[in-house]
């Protein structure tokens, strides 16, 4: 049974409705049950439909959606590693112009820097909370602290105003 499944924005890929995951495919190849594979070009990528027994299923990504390979070479390497070296290729719907020349991915060093900064902040905050909880002095109500700070601000404003007036 063939259905139309959206591949990426504005693109569709005609494949089977059911999918097969990597682990199951590897076991079927190991058992010699795979009778063929079709590599199907769609928009800016490539998909795989695996044939075993009387069944045809599309290769699934980890989250269950149909897996799309951006580069044909990556797909060929994947199939060879898993033990499939012969397959049919259908490039009728493949559009090489649709391949994005640049990928928008955050730099790994930026991701790591952000992660380390977040951890450092979390550690600092935990340390401050632990210090506060361990402090034996009595707690001061928020309102009292705010009133004292406001009084300090008001006195500094008066001093500044009197210096400016003279």
C-alpha positions in Angstrom: 0.0 0.0 0.0 1.5 3.3 -1.1 0.6 6.7 0.4 1.8 10.2 0.2 3.7 11.3 3.3 5.0 14.9 3.8 8.8 15.0 3.7 9.7 18.6 4.3 8.1 21.9 3.8 6.4 21.9 0.4 7.6 18.4 -0.5 6.0 14.9 -0.4 7.4 11.4 -0.6 5.4 8.5 -1.9 6.2 5.5 0.4 4.5 2.9 2.4 2.5 3.9 5.5 4.4 1.6 7.9 8.0 2.1 9.0 10.8 -0.1 10.2 13.4 0.9 12.7 17.2 0.4 12.4 17.4 -2.5 14.9 14.6 -4.5 13.2 16.2 -3.8 9.8 19.6 -5.0 11.0 18.1 -8.2 12.4 16.2 -8.9 9.2 19.4 -8.3 7.1 21.4 -10.6 9.4 18.7 -13.3 9.0 18.7 -12.9 5.2 15.1 -11.9 5.1 15.5 -8.7 3.2 14.7 -9.2 -0.5 15.4 -5.7 -1.7 15.4 -2.0 -1.1 14.3 1.1 -3.0 16.1 4.4 -2.5 13.6 7.2 -3.3 14.6 10.7 -4.0 12.2 13.4 -2.8 12.7 17.1 -2.7 16.1 17.7 -1.1 16.6 14.2 0.4 16.6 10.5 0.1 14.4 7.8 1.8 14.6 4.0 1.8 11.8 1.5 1.4 12.8 -2.0 2.5 11.2 -5.1 1.1 11.0 -8.3 3.1 8.6 -11.2 2.8 5.4 -9.7 1.3 6.0 -6.4 3.2 7.5 -3.0 2.2 8.3 -0.5 4.9 10.1 2.8 5.0 13.1 3.2 7.2 12.1 5.2 10.3 14.1 7.8 12.2 14.5 7.4 16.0 11.3 9.2 16.8 9.2 7.1 14.3 9.0 9.5 11.4 10.3 8.5 8.0 14.1 8.9 7.9 15.4 11.3 5.3 19.1 11.3 4.3 20.4 14.7 3.1 23.3 13.2 1.2 23.1 10.2 -1.1 26.6 9.2 0.0 25.5 9.0 3.6 22.6 6.7 2.6 24.9 4.5 0.6 27.3 4.2 3.5 24.4 3.4 5.9 23.0 0.6 3.6 26.5 -0.9 3.1 27.2 -0.9 6.8 23.9 -2.7 7.6 24.6 -5.2 4.8 22.5 -4.0 1.9 24.7 -3.5 -1.2 22.1 -3.7 -4.0 19.1 -1.5 -4.3 17.0 0.3 -6.8 17.2 4.1 -7.1 14.3 6.3 -8.1 15.4 9.9 -8.5 12.4 11.2 -10.4 11.3 13.5 -7.6 14.7 14.5 -6.3 15.5 18.2 -6.7 19.2 18.9 -6.3 18.4 22.7 -6.4 16.3 22.2 -3.2 19.3 21.2 -1.1 20.1 23.9 1.3 23.7 25.0 1.0 24.1 25.9 4.6 22.6 24.3 7.7 21.4 26.4 10.5 22.8 24.7 13.5 24.3 26.3 16.6 28.0 26.0 16.9 29.0 23.2 19.2 31.3 25.4 21.2 28.5 27.9 21.7 26.2 25.1 23.0 28.9 23.9 25.4 29.7 27.4 26.6 26.0 28.0 27.3 25.8 24.7 29.1 28.8 25.4 31.3 27.5 28.9 32.1 24.2 27.5 33.1 25.8 24.9 35.3 28.1 27.5 36.9 25.1 29.7 37.6 23.2 26.8 39.1 26.1 25.8 41.3 26.5 29.4 42.5 22.8 29.7 43.3 22.8 26.4 45.2 25.9 27.6 47.2 24.1 30.9 48.1 20.9 29.1 49.1 22.9 26.7 51.3 24.8 29.6 52.9 21.5 31.3 53.6 20.0 28.2 55.1 23.0 27.6 57.3 23.2 31.2 58.6 22.3 31.2 62.3 21.2 34.9 62.4 17.5 35.6 62.5 15.7 36.3 59.3 14.8 39.9 58.5 11.4 40.5 56.9 11.5 41.8 53.3 9.4 44.9 54.0 11.9 46.0 56.7 14.9 45.5 54.3 13.1 47.5 51.6 12.2 50.3 54.0 15.8 50.5 55.1 17.1 50.6 51.5 14.5 53.3 50.6 15.6 55.4 53.6 19.2 55.1 52.4 18.3 56.1 48.9 16.3 59.1 50.2 19.1 60.3 52.4 21.6 60.1 49.5 19.2 62.0 47.2 19.0 64.8 49.9 22.8 64.9 50.2 23.1 65.1 46.4 20.5 67.8 46.1 22.0 69.9 48.9 25.5 69.7 47.2 23.9 70.6 43.8 22.1 73.6 45.4 25.2 75.1 46.9 
